[in-house]
Amino acid sequence: MNTEETNVEPEHEAKTKDAPEPKDAEDPVQVAADADATEADVSEADLDQDEQEKQPMTGGGDRAEDAPSADGEAVLSGEKNGSVKLKIPEEVEEVKFMGLTKEELLRVAGTPGWVRTRWALLVVFWLGWLGMLVGAVFIILQAPRCRDLPPTNWWNNGLLYQIGHVQAFTDTHNLKGLEQKMDGLSQLKVKGLVVGPIHVAPPDEAANLRFEEISPEAGNLEQFRGLMQTAHRKGISVVLDLTPNYQGSSGPWFANISVRNVAERLKSALVFWLNEGVDGVQLSGVEHVASMVPSLWSDIRAIVQNNTDERPNKRVLMGVTERSSAEEVSSLLSSSGVDLLISRVLCFRDMEATERARSIQLLYSSHSQTKLVWSLRGWAEGHLASLVGLAQVKLHQLLLFTLPGTPVFNYGDEIGLMDEGTKFPQMLWDLDEKVNDTLQEDRAERLSCRSFFRGLSELRGKERSLLFGDFVLLSNSSSSLAYLRVWDQSERYLAAFNWADESDVLQLSGAMLPRQATVVLSTNSSALPADSSVDLTNLRLGPGQATLLRFPYTG
């Protein structure tokens, strides 16, 4: 029985391999074993899948190629964890245009058509180039040549502001207070500050004269040094007045017998103050010392005017004279050799406008305008408003700023400060503060004067026609005056004045003048508002009115 069963089992196993038997015929033991094996295979497959998911989704090089399935549909072989190997067709290489070959170019270039074309283009190019060259040369030759700027010094570039009495100018009544006012002076475009005299000089006592010592009433040397440093930072030069006997009555150089001794002592004082850094010196009564001790005067000039390695910057030597005749002033300006000479040539309380114009024209035609200076009087003569009246302060401000030369003003002239019984009234610094109704009108007038003054100073410092332009007299009568300031191709400026108590009409015409001009500033802005246009052939000025006009260069 055992043998029979043994023989049958292999056959049964063979049949089992050939064809599966029904489930109800399977051996229970075998079924259990197969289930365990299947379960193990599934677990192993799960583990393999976990490992595959950790791999990047890229096709591997060891995957099988794509093959058709049994039912004829194409499948992608090598699938693993969702990775599919795709065959991407190669891009078709772009065909590049290589152009003509050298041989082809040579064959084409040698054809008669291309040869003629090349020659035609070459001729056109050179003709065009030569035409542009000829045109450029023609334009240069036809264009007016620009004038060379004249040589100038710092004192030619703006106004000089005189403070003859330091105590009256500041609230602190000393040089320290003057230093604190530099911002205000800078706003007025002041180029030079003329300070003093501030040295120790008892009236009419030449023996006690001490040029190098500052009067305690004015301050001290340290304060003066601080003043110069602050002024220089603001672009303001400092000129020191060293008139010897400025408080006496025997003349600016004491008695005649003292002139030589005082001049000798002045020489050493000049070296002292120039080494301290002052930018110039002012002296009154220059005609006395220049004529009485000419050799000493030459030494004084050399000390101030000659540059040295220690003092490379140009220093100004200013003179003050009592002369009022234009001929005498012109002669003294030439003989004394000073850089600037303040005179009384414009002190025209009773002078007609025709005489005024003649004096201006004589000085302008006799000297370079870099040596001309315009002021009504020196620091000891009083203020502008007291000399001409408050109503004509703006008119004279416009006159001094627009004449060919350097304008010089006394402190307070910008606001119409009156002398009020003294030549050194206290300066007013409360114009920006509120005042009672009774002073409101005076305050408004002073503010208007300062604004007008500042506008003129700004123009004088930047417009070439006003800085160093030619002076052309257009019209003058017993009560009116008109002149032109022109420089090369810069904008032209025309100043017109009427000193009369009634209106006047100026009829201005000529080759240099257009029909219309534009108002820049006017002493009566309601009659001639700024930027309005006026007819020069019928220019109407009211009583005591002046105006500054401009018009462009037209070639």
PADRENMI-836060 format. One line per field, with one value per residue (C-alpha): residue number from 1; residue in three letters; z, x, y. Coordinates in nm, 2 decimals, always signed. Example, Ala and Ser with C-alpha at 12.3 -4.5 7.8 and 13.67 -1.06 7.14 Angstrom:
2
num <- [1:2]
residu <- [ALA:SER]
Z <- [+0.78:+0.71]
X <- [+1.23:+1.37]
Y <- [-0.45:-0.11]
This chain:
555
num <- [1:2:3:4:5:6:7:8:9:10:11:12:13:14:15:16:17:18:19:20:21:22:23:24:25:26:27:28:29:30:31:32:33:34:35:36:37:38:39:40:41:42:43:44:45:46:47:48:49:50:51:52:53:54:55:56:57:58:59:60:61:62:63:64:65:66:67:68:69:70:71:72:73:74:75:76:77:78:79:80:81:82:83:84:85:86:87:88:89:90:91:92:93:94:95:96:97:98:99:100:101:102:103:104:105:106:107:108:109:110:111:112:113:114:115:116:117:118:119:120:121:122:123:124:125:126:127:128:129:130:131:132:133:134:135:136:137:138:139:140:141:142:143:144:145:146:147:148:149:150:151:152:153:154:155:156:157:158:159:160:161:162:163:164:165:166:167:168:169:170:171:172:173:174:175:176:177:178:179:180:181:182:183:184:185:186:187:188:189:190:191:192:193:194:195:196:197:198:199:200:201:202:203:204:205:206:207:208:209:210:211:212:213:214:215:216:217:218:219:220:221:222:223:224:225:226:227:228:229:230:231:232:233:234:235:236:237:238:239:240:241:242:243:244:245:246:247:248:249:250:251:252:253:254:255:256:257:258:259:260:261:262:263:264:265:266:267:268:269:270:271:272:273:274:275:276:277:278:279:280:281:282:283:284:285:286:287:288:289:290:291:292:293:294:295:296:297:298:299:300:301:302:303:304:305:306:307:308:309:310:311:312:313:314:315:316:317:318:319:320:321:322:323:324:325:326:327:328:329:330:331:332:333:334:335:336:337:338:339:340:341:342:343:344:345:346:347:348:349:350:351:352:353:354:355:356:357:358:359:360:361:362:363:364:365:366:367:368:369:370:371:372:373:374:375:376:377:378:379:380:381:382:383:384:385:386:387:388:389:390:391:392:393:394:395:396:397:398:399:400:401:402:403:404:405:406:407:408:409:410:411:412:413:414:415:416:417:418:419:420:421:422:423:424:425:426:427:428:429:430:431:432:433:434:435:436:437:438:439:440:441:442:443:444:445:446:447:448:449:450:451:452:453:454:455:456:457:458:459:460:461:462:463:464:465:466:467:468:469:470:471:472:473:474:475:476:477:478:479:480:481:482:483:484:485:486:487:488:489:490:491:492:493:494:495:496:497:498:499:500:501:502:503:504:505:506:507:508:509:510:511:512:513:514:515:516:517:518:519:520:521:522:523:524:525:526:527:528:529:530:531:532:533:534:535:536:537:538:539:540:541:542:543:544:545:546:547:548:549:550:551:552:553:554:555]
residu <- [MET:ASN:THR:GLU:GLU:THR:ASN:VAL:GLU:PRO:GLU:HIS:GLU:ALA:LYS:THR:LYS:ASP:ALA:PRO:GLU:PRO:LYS:ASP:ALA:GLU:ASP:PRO:VAL:GLN:VAL:ALA:ALA:ASP:ALA:ASP:ALA:THR:GLU:ALA:ASP:VAL:SER:GLU:ALA:ASP:LEU:ASP:GLN:ASP:GLU:GLN:GLU:LYS:GLN:PRO:MET:THR:GLY:GLY:GLY:ASP:ARG:ALA:GLU:ASP:ALA:PRO:SER:ALA:ASP:GLY:GLU:ALA:VAL:LEU:SER:GLY:GLU:LYS:ASN:GLY:SER:VAL:LYS:LEU:LYS:ILE:PRO:GLU:GLU:VAL:GLU:GLU:VAL:LYS:PHE:MET:GLY:LEU:THR:LYS:GLU:GLU:LEU:LEU:ARG:VAL:ALA:GLY:THR:PRO:GLY:TRP:VAL:ARG:THR:ARG:TRP:ALA:LEU:LEU:VAL:VAL:PHE:TRP:LEU:GLY:TRP:LEU:GLY:MET:LEU:VAL:GLY:ALA:VAL:PHE:ILE:ILE:LEU:GLN:ALA:PRO:ARG:CYS:ARG:ASP:LEU:PRO:PRO:THR:ASN:TRP:TRP:ASN:ASN:GLY:LEU:LEU:TYR:GLN:ILE:GLY:HIS:VAL:GLN:ALA:PHE:THR:ASP:THR:HIS:ASN:LEU:LYS:GLY:LEU:GLU:GLN:LYS:MET:ASP:GLY:LEU:SER:GLN:LEU:LYS:VAL:LYS:GLY:LEU:VAL:VAL:GLY:PRO:ILE:HIS:VAL:ALA:PRO:PRO:ASP:GLU:ALA:ALA:ASN:LEU:ARG:PHE:GLU:GLU:ILE:SER:PRO:GLU:ALA:GLY:ASN:LEU:GLU:GLN:PHE:ARG:GLY:LEU:MET:GLN:THR:ALA:HIS:ARG:LYS:GLY:ILE:SER:VAL:VAL:LEU:ASP:LEU:THR:PRO:ASN:TYR:GLN:GLY:SER:SER:GLY:PRO:TRP:PHE:ALA:ASN:ILE:SER:VAL:ARG:ASN:VAL:ALA:GLU:ARG:LEU:LYS:SER:ALA:LEU:VAL:PHE:TRP:LEU:ASN:GLU:GLY:VAL:ASP:GLY:VAL:GLN:LEU:SER:GLY:VAL:GLU:HIS:VAL:ALA:SER:MET:VAL:PRO:SER:LEU:TRP:SER:ASP:ILE:ARG:ALA:ILE:VAL:GLN:ASN:ASN:THR:ASP:GLU:ARG:PRO:ASN:LYS:ARG:VAL:LEU:MET:GLY:VAL:THR:GLU:ARG:SER:SER:ALA:GLU:GLU:VAL:SER:SER:LEU:LEU:SER:SER:SER:GLY:VAL:ASP:LEU:LEU:ILE:SER:ARG:VAL:LEU:CYS:PHE:ARG:ASP:MET:GLU:ALA:THR:GLU:ARG:ALA:ARG:SER:ILE:GLN:LEU:LEU:TYR:SER:SER:HIS:SER:GLN:THR:LYS:LEU:VAL:TRP:SER:LEU:ARG:GLY:TRP:ALA:GLU:GLY:HIS:LEU:ALA:SER:LEU:VAL:GLY:LEU:ALA:GLN:VAL:LYS:LEU:HIS:GLN:LEU:LEU:LEU:PHE:THR:LEU:PRO:GLY:THR:PRO:VAL:PHE:ASN:TYR:GLY:ASP:GLU:ILE:GLY:LEU:MET:ASP:GLU:GLY:THR:LYS:PHE:PRO:GLN:MET:LEU:TRP:ASP:LEU:ASP:GLU:LYS:VAL:ASN:ASP:THR:LEU:GLN:GLU:ASP:ARG:ALA:GLU:ARG:LEU:SER:CYS:ARG:SER:PHE:PHE:ARG:GLY:LEU:SER:GLU:LEU:ARG:GLY:LYS:GLU:ARG:SER:LEU:LEU:PHE:GLY:ASP:PHE:VAL:LEU:LEU:SER:ASN:SER:SER:SER:SER:LEU:ALA:TYR:LEU:ARG:VAL:TRP:ASP:GLN:SER:GLU:ARG:TYR:LEU:ALA:ALA:PHE:ASN:TRP:ALA:ASP:GLU:SER:ASP:VAL:LEU:GLN:LEU:SER:GLY:ALA:MET:LEU:PRO:ARG:GLN:ALA:THR:VAL:VAL:LEU:SER:THR:ASN:SER:SER:ALA:LEU:PRO:ALA:ASP:SER:SER:VAL:ASP:LEU:THR:ASN:LEU:ARG:LEU:GLY:PRO:GLY:GLN:ALA:THR:LEU:LEU:ARG:PHE:PRO:TYR:THR:GLY]
Z <- [+0.00:+0.08:-0.24:-0.44:-0.26:-0.33:-0.69:-0.72:-0.55:-0.81:-1.08:-0.87:-0.82:-1.20:-1.26:-1.00:-1.19:-1.52:-1.42:-1.10:-0.93:-0.78:-0.45:-0.28:-0.39:-0.26:+0.03:+0.34:+0.44:+0.10:+0.09:+0.42:+0.30:-0.02:+0.17:+0.39:+0.08:-0.09:+0.23:+0.25:-0.12:-0.06:+0.24:+0.04:-0.25:-0.01:+0.13:-0.23:-0.31:+0.00:-0.11:-0.47:-0.35:-0.19:-0.52:-0.76:-1.03:-1.31:-1.56:-1.48:-1.73:-1.64:-1.72:-1.99:-2.32:-2.41:-2.54:-2.68:-2.45:-2.52:-2.66:-2.90:-2.70:-2.64:-2.28:-2.12:-1.97:-1.68:-1.48:-1.12:-0.85:-1.11:-1.30:-1.67:-1.91:-2.21:-2.54:-2.64:-3.00:-3.07:-3.18:-3.55:-3.58:-3.71:-4.04:-4.01:-4.30:-4.35:-4.61:-4.93:-4.95:-5.02:-5.38:-5.42:-5.27:-5.49:-5.80:-5.69:-5.58:-5.91:-6.11:-6.28:-6.09:-5.75:-5.84:-5.95:-5.64:-5.41:-5.59:-5.57:-5.19:-5.13:-5.32:-5.14:-4.80:-4.87:-5.01:-4.70:-4.47:-4.65:-4.65:-4.28:-4.23:-4.45:-4.27:-3.92:-4.03:-4.17:-3.85:-3.64:-3.86:-3.87:-3.50:-3.28:-3.08:-2.70:-2.51:-2.26:-1.91:-1.76:-1.47:-1.14:-0.77:-0.48:-0.41:-0.77:-0.72:-0.48:-0.23:+0.06:+0.39:+0.63:+1.00:+1.14:+1.49:+1.61:+1.94:+1.74:+1.51:+1.76:+2.07:+2.26:+2.15:+2.06:+1.80:+1.94:+1.85:+1.51:+1.46:+1.54:+1.26:+0.98:+0.88:+0.81:+0.61:+0.41:+0.32:+0.18:-0.04:+0.12:-0.03:+0.20:+0.55:+0.63:+1.01:+1.23:+1.30:+1.63:+1.74:+2.03:+1.92:+2.17:+1.98:+1.84:+2.05:+1.81:+2.09:+2.24:+1.91:+1.92:+1.59:+1.71:+2.01:+1.99:+2.19:+2.49:+2.40:+2.07:+2.20:+2.20:+1.96:+2.03:+1.94:+1.62:+1.53:+1.58:+1.36:+1.07:+1.10:+1.08:+0.81:+0.59:+0.64:+0.50:+0.20:+0.34:+0.34:+0.62:+0.57:+0.87:+0.88:+1.02:+0.98:+1.25:+1.40:+1.34:+1.66:+1.64:+1.48:+1.35:+1.04:+0.98:+1.01:+1.29:+1.23:+0.93:+1.13:+1.26:+0.92:+0.87:+1.23:+1.20:+0.86:+0.99:+1.28:+1.04:+0.84:+1.13:+1.22:+0.86:+0.89:+1.22:+1.09:+0.76:+0.95:+1.15:+0.83:+0.73:+0.36:+0.32:+0.48:+0.45:+0.51:+0.51:+0.39:+0.15:-0.05:+0.26:+0.32:-0.06:-0.13:+0.20:+0.24:-0.11:-0.03:+0.29:+0.10:-0.16:+0.13:+0.26:-0.08:-0.12:+0.22:+0.14:-0.23:-0.29:-0.24:-0.05:+0.02:+0.36:+0.21:-0.14:-0.16:-0.30:-0.04:-0.11:-0.03:+0.00:+0.02:+0.14:+0.02:+0.08:-0.29:-0.49:-0.84:-1.09:-1.23:-0.89:-0.79:-1.12:-1.07:-0.71:-0.81:-1.06:-0.85:-0.52:-0.66:-0.43:-0.55:-0.46:-0.37:-0.19:-0.27:-0.26:-0.63:-0.60:-0.31:-0.53:-0.30:-0.52:-0.83:-1.15:-1.32:-1.62:-1.40:-1.23:-1.56:-1.67:-1.36:-1.40:-1.76:-1.69:-1.43:-1.64:-1.95:-1.75:-1.54:-1.54:-1.37:-1.14:-0.97:-0.94:-0.63:-0.57:-0.24:-0.14:+0.14:+0.38:+0.71:+0.90:+0.67:+0.78:+0.64:+0.30:+0.42:+0.60:+0.30:+0.03:+0.22:+0.31:-0.01:-0.24:-0.06:-0.31:-0.60:-0.48:-0.39:-0.75:-0.87:-0.67:-0.75:-1.13:-1.19:-1.33:-1.02:-0.66:-0.45:-0.09:+0.17:+0.54:+0.79:+0.80:+0.45:+0.35:+0.58:+0.54:+0.88:+0.98:+1.17:+1.42:+1.55:+1.54:+1.27:+1.44:+1.52:+1.68:+1.42:+1.42:+1.45:+1.55:+1.20:+1.22:+1.55:+1.61:+1.68:+1.78:+1.52:+1.53:+1.41:+1.17:+0.87:+0.94:+0.99:+0.66:+0.48:+0.63:+0.54:+0.18:+0.16:+0.28:+0.03:-0.25:-0.14:-0.13:-0.47:-0.62:-0.45:-0.58:-0.94:-0.90:-0.79:-1.07:-1.38:-1.60:-1.75:-1.40:-1.28:-1.55:-1.84:-2.06:-1.95:-2.22:-2.14:-2.31:-2.18:-1.93:-1.84:-1.55:-1.36:-1.53:-1.62:-1.82:-1.90:-2.03:-1.90:-2.16:-2.17:-2.48:-2.54:-2.19:-2.10:-2.11:-1.82:-1.85:-1.55:-1.56:-1.29:-1.23:-0.95:-1.02:-0.82:-1.12:-1.37:-1.67:-1.99:-2.14:-2.51:-2.55:-2.89:-3.08:-3.25:-2.92:-2.79:-2.87:-2.86:-2.55:-2.22:-1.91:-1.56:-1.31:-1.02:-0.96:-0.67:-0.73:-0.80:-0.83:-1.13:-1.29:-1.16:-1.19:-1.51:-1.69:-2.03:-2.10:-2.42:-2.42:-2.66:-2.41:-2.06:-1.80:-1.45:-1.16:-0.92:-0.76:-0.93:-1.07:-1.25:-1.37:-1.70:-1.90:-2.25:-2.43:-2.66:-3.02:-3.21]
X <- [+0.00:+0.28:+0.45:+0.14:+0.10:+0.46:+0.42:+0.11:+0.24:+0.49:+0.23:+0.00:+0.27:+0.32:-0.04:-0.05:+0.23:+0.05:-0.29:-0.44:-0.69:-1.01:-0.99:-1.19:-0.94:-0.63:-0.43:-0.50:-0.13:-0.02:-0.28:-0.16:+0.20:+0.11:-0.07:+0.23:+0.45:+0.21:+0.20:+0.58:+0.60:+0.35:+0.55:+0.87:+0.70:+0.58:+0.94:+1.07:+0.81:+0.91:+1.27:+1.18:+0.98:+1.29:+1.47:+1.45:+1.19:+1.44:+1.48:+1.76:+2.01:+1.95:+1.57:+1.43:+1.34:+0.98:+0.81:+0.46:+0.22:+0.06:-0.25:-0.05:-0.06:+0.27:+0.38:+0.67:+0.91:+1.14:+0.86:+0.97:+0.79:+0.61:+0.93:+0.89:+1.17:+1.08:+1.26:+1.28:+1.35:+1.66:+1.61:+1.66:+1.98:+1.91:+2.06:+2.29:+2.34:+2.71:+2.70:+2.89:+3.23:+3.54:+3.54:+3.18:+3.23:+3.53:+3.33:+3.04:+3.26:+3.44:+3.13:+3.10:+2.77:+2.93:+3.24:+3.04:+2.83:+3.13:+3.29:+2.96:+2.93:+3.29:+3.25:+2.93:+3.10:+3.39:+3.18:+2.95:+3.25:+3.41:+3.07:+3.04:+3.40:+3.34:+3.01:+3.18:+3.46:+3.21:+3.00:+3.31:+3.42:+3.08:+3.00:+3.10:+3.41:+3.35:+3.54:+3.80:+3.69:+3.88:+4.12:+3.94:+4.01:+3.78:+3.67:+3.53:+3.28:+3.04:+2.96:+3.18:+3.01:+3.15:+3.11:+3.29:+3.15:+3.14:+2.97:+2.67:+2.63:+2.59:+2.38:+2.69:+2.88:+3.20:+3.37:+3.22:+2.88:+3.00:+3.11:+2.76:+2.61:+2.81:+2.51:+2.30:+2.58:+2.63:+2.26:+2.32:+2.60:+2.86:+3.21:+3.41:+3.37:+3.55:+3.59:+3.69:+3.91:+3.93:+4.29:+4.39:+4.42:+4.35:+4.22:+4.50:+4.77:+5.01:+5.25:+4.98:+4.89:+4.90:+4.81:+4.86:+4.63:+4.25:+4.05:+3.89:+3.56:+3.56:+3.69:+4.03:+4.26:+4.11:+3.77:+3.91:+4.07:+3.74:+3.57:+3.81:+3.78:+3.40:+3.40:+3.64:+3.43:+3.14:+3.34:+3.37:+3.70:+3.80:+3.95:+4.08:+4.06:+4.39:+4.33:+4.57:+4.37:+4.02:+3.88:+4.07:+4.00:+4.35:+4.33:+4.35:+4.73:+4.75:+4.95:+5.17:+5.48:+5.36:+5.30:+5.65:+5.66:+5.31:+5.38:+5.69:+5.50:+5.22:+5.46:+5.54:+5.17:+5.08:+5.31:+5.15:+4.79:+4.86:+5.03:+4.71:+4.53:+4.34:+4.26:+4.33:+4.37:+4.17:+4.33:+4.17:+4.36:+4.58:+4.65:+4.84:+5.07:+5.12:+5.23:+5.43:+5.62:+5.61:+5.89:+5.72:+5.39:+5.56:+5.68:+5.32:+5.18:+5.44:+5.37:+5.00:+4.99:+5.29:+5.22:+5.47:+5.50:+5.35:+5.07:+5.00:+4.64:+4.58:+4.53:+4.34:+4.46:+4.17:+4.19:+3.94:+3.95:+3.74:+3.77:+3.45:+3.57:+3.58:+3.90:+4.07:+3.95:+4.08:+4.42:+4.45:+4.35:+4.63:+4.90:+4.83:+4.83:+4.55:+4.33:+4.01:+3.94:+3.63:+3.54:+3.26:+3.21:+2.85:+2.76:+2.51:+2.26:+2.25:+2.41:+2.20:+2.18:+2.37:+2.68:+2.64:+2.64:+2.95:+3.14:+3.06:+3.16:+3.49:+3.60:+3.48:+3.67:+3.99:+4.03:+3.96:+3.63:+3.81:+3.96:+3.63:+3.43:+3.09:+2.97:+2.79:+3.03:+3.27:+3.18:+3.21:+2.97:+2.64:+2.40:+2.23:+1.87:+1.99:+2.18:+1.91:+1.59:+1.41:+1.19:+1.50:+1.70:+1.60:+1.68:+2.04:+2.08:+2.00:+2.24:+2.54:+2.48:+2.46:+2.74:+3.07:+3.28:+3.25:+2.96:+3.03:+2.76:+2.75:+2.60:+2.22:+2.19:+2.02:+1.72:+1.72:+1.87:+1.87:+2.14:+1.90:+2.15:+2.46:+2.67:+2.67:+2.31:+2.23:+2.16:+1.81:+1.79:+1.42:+1.27:+1.14:+0.97:+0.62:+0.58:+0.29:+0.07:+0.25:+0.58:+0.42:+0.46:+0.82:+0.90:+0.74:+0.94:+1.26:+1.19:+1.11:+1.44:+1.63:+1.46:+1.53:+1.89:+1.94:+1.79:+2.03:+2.32:+2.24:+2.22:+2.54:+2.73:+2.62:+2.54:+2.84:+2.69:+2.67:+3.00:+3.23:+3.01:+3.06:+2.89:+2.69:+2.52:+2.18:+2.01:+2.05:+1.88:+1.87:+1.66:+1.68:+1.95:+1.96:+2.25:+2.32:+2.54:+2.65:+2.90:+2.96:+2.66:+2.52:+2.19:+2.18:+2.07:+1.93:+1.90:+1.68:+1.63:+1.41:+1.51:+1.24:+0.92:+0.71:+0.68:+0.91:+0.90:+1.22:+1.23:+1.51:+1.60:+1.91:+2.09:+2.17:+1.81:+1.50:+1.15:+1.05:+1.23:+1.14:+1.12:+1.37:+1.33:+1.15:+1.14:+0.76:+0.65:+0.28:+0.36:+0.62:+0.57:+0.85:+0.85:+0.62:+0.71:+0.77:+0.81:+1.15:+1.04:+0.79:+0.93:+0.74:+0.89:+0.71:+0.85:+1.17:+1.13:+1.40:+1.39:+1.62:+1.53:+1.68:+1.67:+1.85:+2.15:+2.03:+2.35]
Y <- [+0.00:+0.22:+0.14:+0.22:+0.55:+0.63:+0.57:+0.77:+1.09:+1.18:+1.15:+1.35:+1.62:+1.62:+1.67:+1.95:+2.13:+2.08:+2.20:+2.34:+2.13:+2.27:+2.44:+2.18:+1.92:+2.10:+1.96:+2.17:+2.16:+2.28:+2.55:+2.68:+2.67:+2.85:+3.12:+3.18:+3.20:+3.45:+3.65:+3.66:+3.76:+4.05:+4.17:+4.16:+4.34:+4.61:+4.65:+4.67:+4.94:+5.14:+5.13:+5.23:+5.53:+5.66:+5.66:+5.96:+5.94:+5.91:+5.63:+5.39:+5.26:+4.90:+4.90:+4.69:+4.84:+4.90:+4.59:+4.51:+4.33:+4.00:+4.17:+4.38:+4.71:+4.89:+4.92:+5.11:+4.87:+4.95:+5.11:+5.14:+5.33:+5.55:+5.63:+5.61:+5.61:+5.83:+5.85:+6.22:+6.27:+6.47:+6.83:+6.89:+7.09:+7.45:+7.52:+7.83:+8.07:+8.09:+8.36:+8.38:+8.22:+8.42:+8.31:+8.41:+8.75:+8.82:+8.73:+8.96:+9.25:+9.26:+9.32:+9.66:+9.74:+9.70:+9.89:+10.19:+10.17:+10.17:+10.46:+10.66:+10.60:+10.69:+11.02:+11.10:+11.03:+11.26:+11.54:+11.53:+11.53:+11.83:+12.01:+11.97:+12.09:+12.40:+12.47:+12.45:+12.68:+12.93:+12.93:+12.99:+13.28:+13.44:+13.40:+13.70:+13.64:+13.63:+13.90:+13.80:+13.87:+14.16:+14.10:+14.18:+14.17:+14.06:+14.42:+14.45:+14.17:+14.32:+14.59:+14.72:+14.78:+15.04:+15.02:+15.32:+15.29:+14.93:+15.02:+15.17:+14.87:+14.58:+14.51:+14.41:+14.73:+14.54:+14.33:+14.01:+14.15:+14.24:+13.88:+13.76:+13.97:+13.80:+13.59:+13.90:+14.07:+13.75:+13.76:+14.11:+13.97:+14.19:+14.12:+14.35:+14.48:+14.81:+14.82:+15.11:+15.30:+15.10:+15.17:+15.38:+15.74:+16.02:+16.33:+16.54:+16.36:+16.21:+16.11:+15.88:+15.72:+15.33:+15.17:+14.81:+14.84:+14.81:+15.06:+14.88:+15.04:+14.85:+14.52:+14.34:+14.15:+13.81:+13.94:+14.09:+13.76:+13.58:+13.84:+13.78:+13.40:+13.41:+13.67:+13.47:+13.16:+13.36:+13.48:+13.84:+14.02:+14.25:+14.60:+14.79:+15.17:+15.30:+15.67:+15.82:+16.11:+15.99:+16.15:+16.48:+16.81:+16.89:+16.67:+16.30:+16.31:+16.56:+16.87:+16.89:+16.86:+16.52:+16.36:+16.21:+16.07:+15.93:+15.78:+15.60:+15.45:+15.35:+15.13:+14.90:+14.89:+14.79:+14.49:+14.39:+14.40:+14.24:+13.95:+13.92:+13.85:+14.17:+14.20:+14.57:+14.91:+15.23:+15.58:+15.92:+16.23:+16.04:+16.36:+16.50:+16.21:+16.14:+16.50:+16.57:+16.25:+16.08:+15.84:+15.72:+15.70:+15.47:+15.25:+15.24:+15.14:+14.87:+14.71:+14.69:+14.62:+14.40:+14.03:+13.81:+13.44:+13.50:+13.71:+13.58:+13.72:+14.07:+14.34:+14.66:+15.01:+15.24:+15.62:+15.88:+16.24:+16.55:+16.65:+16.67:+16.79:+16.50:+16.64:+16.66:+16.32:+16.17:+16.34:+16.22:+15.86:+15.86:+16.02:+15.85:+15.50:+15.37:+15.09:+15.27:+15.63:+15.74:+16.10:+16.35:+16.35:+16.23:+16.46:+16.64:+16.79:+17.10:+16.93:+16.90:+16.56:+16.70:+16.78:+16.44:+16.26:+16.46:+16.37:+16.00:+16.00:+16.18:+15.93:+15.63:+15.75:+15.83:+15.51:+15.14:+15.08:+14.84:+15.15:+15.34:+15.35:+15.51:+15.65:+15.97:+16.03:+15.86:+15.70:+16.03:+16.21:+16.05:+15.81:+15.79:+15.86:+16.18:+16.30:+16.25:+16.20:+15.88:+15.90:+15.88:+15.61:+15.33:+15.56:+15.62:+15.25:+15.17:+15.44:+15.32:+14.95:+15.00:+15.25:+15.11:+15.05:+14.93:+15.05:+15.15:+15.19:+15.29:+15.06:+15.11:+15.24:+14.92:+15.01:+15.39:+15.45:+15.82:+16.01:+16.16:+16.42:+16.19:+16.05:+15.71:+15.62:+15.29:+15.02:+14.88:+14.50:+14.46:+14.48:+14.12:+14.18:+14.31:+14.68:+14.90:+15.06:+15.39:+15.23:+14.98:+15.21:+15.30:+14.93:+14.84:+15.10:+14.98:+14.62:+14.73:+14.92:+14.61:+14.38:+14.63:+14.66:+14.29:+14.23:+14.49:+14.34:+13.99:+14.12:+14.32:+14.01:+13.78:+13.97:+14.04:+14.35:+14.50:+14.35:+14.49:+14.59:+14.90:+15.22:+15.39:+15.72:+15.73:+16.04:+16.32:+16.64:+16.87:+16.62:+16.28:+16.03:+15.71:+15.48:+15.13:+14.86:+14.59:+14.31:+14.11:+13.88:+13.89:+14.04:+14.42:+14.64:+14.99:+15.22:+15.53:+15.80:+16.10:+16.34:+16.59:+16.65:+16.59:+16.30:+16.28:+16.09:+15.95:+15.88:+15.63:+15.49:+15.39:+15.11:+14.94:+14.96:+14.75:+14.89:+14.70:+14.61:+14.42:+14.57:+14.41:+14.65:+14.98:+15.22:+15.23:+14.88:+14.98:+15.21:+14.97:+14.62:+14.37:+14.15:+14.40:+14.53:+14.89:+15.10:+15.26:+15.53:+15.64:+15.56:+15.74:+15.79:+15.94:+16.20:+16.07:+15.73:+15.51:+15.17:+14.90:+14.73:+14.45:+14.31:+14.03:+14.04:+14.00:+14.00]
